[in-house]
């Protein structure tokens, strides 16, 4: 049976990459793909789609761009177009969100919470919906410590930033429809570049560590940040996409929440040691308290020079461990598994060295 896919967040990197993954895995089952794009990104979206279709010799009418905005009711789609497509859409992948740790509260709420409410309301109206796939984050756990399980959400936790809090609120909205609509919630760890090629479009997350090392490499020594005891949960985007494609298309994934996290994570101290050794050829020495490292990053000129956000330092403090037993059980036999972080660092660093001066890959830090 043919299926019609609808994806928000296009032409974002994850949305674009997910399309490629879905077509690689389920091409024979997909009749049509609609992508929702903000009007000012339509030209970029067209260029990306044309390149994708030409490179893979796929039909030119396979993917259609729809102008819209998730922050508006009915996603701000043309009424006639909306009526036409909602009779055929079977799979909705909601990826559109603001992922910046430093995002202001109002902006985060408008996109992550109101946007998800609008998408979810629209999904409820689809007569042929087979699966609603929502991209959340493992960090909806906020400042909880200890073992975090996939079925848990609202445990009275507080949050480090507006990104975490609004993604938590958004996931609560999605969970309200899980009993009525086959839904899969994806909670990745901190996403990094491709495991084998190192390719990425943004140097955020783990790349903040590389930005710091790059600026401070001439110092007599590089200190550890904090005691390094908390786990660092970094996963390559190809693992996230492969697992999402599999779990969202198979019956086994309906009604479940998945931690796409590292099942064998390293401590932040181990990660600092490995990254420093791979990048600078030397190990860190000594130790600075996290708050002492964070303090200068509160000053705009310093954080712009170091290309690191102070909010990233908070992830050196919370002792959270993400259980992914459900994910591992449901991926068993698929051949999909999260690679050892250590084995992905050299490609990551090679890619960073090649593109570290490309300003389009650095976050626009205020």
Secondary structure, 3 states (H helix, E strand, C coil): CCEEEEECCCCCHHHHHHHHHHHHHHHHHEEEEEEEECHHHHHHHHHHHHHHHHHHCCCCCCEEEEECCCCCHHHHCCHHHHHHHCCCCCEEEECCCCCCCCCCHHHHHHHHHHHHHHHHHHHHCCCCCCEEEEECCHHHHCCCCEEECCCCCCCCCCCCCHHHHHHHHHHHHHHCCCCCCCEEEEEECEEECCCCCCCCCCECCCHHHHHHHHHHCCCCCCCEECCCCCEECEEEHHHHHHHHHHHHHCHHHCCEEEEECCCCCEEHHHHHHHHHHHHHCCCCCCEECHHHHHHHHCCHHHHHHHCCCHHHHHHHCCCEEECCHHHHHHHCCCCCCCCCHHHHHHHHHHHHHHHCCCHHHECCCC
